[in-house]
């Protein structure tokens, strides 16, 4: 997606490890939480000029509204004196990316490009001078102004329906930052009471109120139909609100959307191997429904549909209890019930596993089933013992006789079940950041079975494991050897990288510069990888709607979407980057078929700047924009 505005007012800067946010006074944590709770809901915008002051657009000076920059997290308050209830402290953005304060000169019009089938977005900003209520942003149908060359000439009246345009209010949440070591792991929990407030979530509520002196970003996304006529469309966003006196006001914002002749495939057909791990338990807890009940599946449906709409390829399953040693707020229980019979034999109940896999496949997420884990972080395995009518635990390390006896029979039975279901060829035994010695022992066990499973690994790069691993994801800091990468890509194997709490940049923390999420898939393209993995799609902390922190990790590390269901600025930007990855793939194929070496060289040159080193030097927004400008030429 390309943003066309007279002048981008934001100069990208990145932080150095150890930069500190403005912290809220510890005594006023309750006050800051109340500010979040009462704060306006989320949204995002594109702006026209730098943080210059201007008179309010509205004649009665009730509010300033217009298009803003989607690559900025705007501060909760534009008028700082309004937040000075009891000196709540500096709540500016962190990592050197302070958003402009004061009244901003916002763009009255906006232009953007799209392929057919693409989802593009804008961000509006509402700056309230006085309190307003019943704020709502209502889209109107986009009407075709001019058809592109080669399309039917009589296209008057053709529209993209308003139903394809979705607006949401951006939510402010408590956040922290990068630790003193320059990593998002191991944040000092003794100062967890220190926090700052950031714009992150996107609530799809119908309307909201905005207090005097506050910013209210609004995120607007457009799903361009695959059968849309190529050409230039005119759209209108109607901003309606009421003053404190009850007077109704309306302001219309105009924008243009240029739809190109190229078509983006459906997300299920994207080649980008997206693997965001799912956490069903968090949804059951949030909605207070019985795990795996009909109500639970119905509550999970819209969240997992959001994941499918992003092109997710992998179903996360647990074949033992607590494969990650309790690293999430909600327990991750086994989807397979292990029972040791009185006669010493074993039986395995796959009913929950089957329900979950069938449910996800019904949403179009059906390319891979990853089963965690034969190598848990604690080497502890829970089962039901029929003789004692109690849960028991076996502690056994890979390679020991006890370990082999425990797993061999189960894996053979599991393979038979999967073959019967028609799922065996897409199922992997998955491992996560385990010692090389342990993984080698597991590989020998699995490969020695009558029906050897595929293997998936998210962890450090070991060339010796390459030929054993079907789905391999390594850390951002590492690189595959050239011969390994070429072999894997030629074989069509998932070959990706991942981020977790350890990377300060790029990442998808709730305070990360928004464009870093779009940068992440482009880094895959630049490294000739074919996807990306992140360990948590929805592992919500206690109260994710107000506080994105959890444990000793940088805030937002555990989730990308909010209860509601609600999206987030970083999740929307991640989808932007995935779509760019797909465009690059399609454009490259077209250029190669025409032997267009000049075009290929131009595209490769743009991707050469997509490096972590360059990211640290100039920021993600300008790098993503450069690549998108090249994409827009085709």
Order of alpha helices (4+ residues) and beta strands (2+ residues): beta-alpha-beta-beta-beta-beta-beta-beta-beta-beta-beta-beta-beta-beta-beta-alpha-alpha-beta-beta-beta-alpha-beta-beta-beta-alpha-beta-alpha-beta-beta-alpha-beta-alpha-beta-beta-alpha-alpha-alpha-alpha
